Amino acid sequence: MKKIRLSELSEQVQRFLEQVKSGGSIAVVDDNGELQCGVTPYTKANPEEKRQAMLSLEELWKKTGPAMEKAGVTEDDIMRDLLVDD
């Protein structure tokens, strides 16, 4: 991945990217409607959002842990299945 500083971009590109921040992701397609690239803004979670995410994960672990153990499935088994097509 190539990284570039926002300040190195032209004013036009900076204005375009400001639209992305406020409106979500943008998919760039060619004249045939074929996807060529996309732009997705990156936002950092604030401390409260991080706390809520951790609580949600803990709840998920509480629910899935016993079921996985009962089925004899480990996290490694799940990761292996998820990565089969990669």
C-alpha positions in Angstrom: 0.0 0.0 0.0 1.3 3.4 -0.9 0.9 6.1 1.7 0.7 9.8 1.0 0.2 12.8 3.2 -3.1 14.6 2.8 -1.1 17.9 2.6 0.7 16.5 -0.5 -2.5 16.1 -2.5 -3.9 18.8 -4.7 -6.6 21.1 -3.3 -9.1 19.5 -5.7 -8.3 16.0 -4.4 -8.5 17.2 -0.8 -11.9 18.7 -1.4 -13.1 15.4 -3.1 -11.9 13.4 0.0 -13.8 15.8 2.3 -17.0 14.6 0.6 -16.0 11.0 1.3 -15.5 11.7 5.0 -19.0 13.1 5.3 -20.8 10.7 3.0 -19.2 7.3 3.6 -17.3 5.2 1.0 -17.1 6.0 -2.7 -16.7 3.4 -5.4 -15.1 4.6 -8.6 -16.3 2.8 -11.7 -15.4 3.0 -15.4 -17.8 3.9 -18.2 -19.0 0.3 -18.3 -19.8 0.3 -14.6 -16.9 -1.9 -13.7 -15.4 -1.2 -10.3 -11.9 0.4 -10.6 -11.1 1.5 -7.0 -12.7 2.6 -3.9 -12.2 5.2 -1.2 -13.2 4.5 2.4 -12.5 7.0 5.2 -10.8 5.8 8.3 -12.1 7.0 11.6 -10.8 6.1 15.0 -13.2 5.0 17.7 -13.5 7.2 20.7 -13.0 5.6 24.2 -16.7 5.0 24.7 -17.1 3.3 21.3 -14.1 1.1 22.2 -15.6 0.2 25.6 -18.9 -0.7 23.9 -17.1 -2.8 21.3 -15.3 -4.7 24.1 -18.5 -5.3 26.0 -20.1 -6.7 22.8 -17.2 -9.0 22.2 -17.3 -10.2 25.8 -21.0 -11.0 25.4 -20.3 -12.9 22.1 -17.5 -14.9 23.8 -19.9 -15.8 26.7 -22.4 -17.1 24.2 -20.1 -18.9 21.7 -17.5 -20.3 24.1 -19.7 -23.0 25.7 -21.2 -23.9 22.3 -17.8 -24.2 20.7 -16.5 -26.3 23.6 -19.5 -28.6 23.4 -19.0 -29.0 19.6 -15.3 -29.6 20.1 -14.4 -26.6 17.9 -11.5 -24.2 18.6 -10.9 -20.6 17.4 -8.1 -22.1 15.3 -10.7 -24.3 13.6 -12.9 -21.4 12.8 -10.0 -19.2 11.5 -8.8 -22.1 9.3 -12.4 -22.4 7.8 -12.6 -18.7 7.3 -9.3 -18.5 5.4 -10.0 -21.5 3.1 -10.6 -19.3 0.1 -7.8 -16.8 0.8 
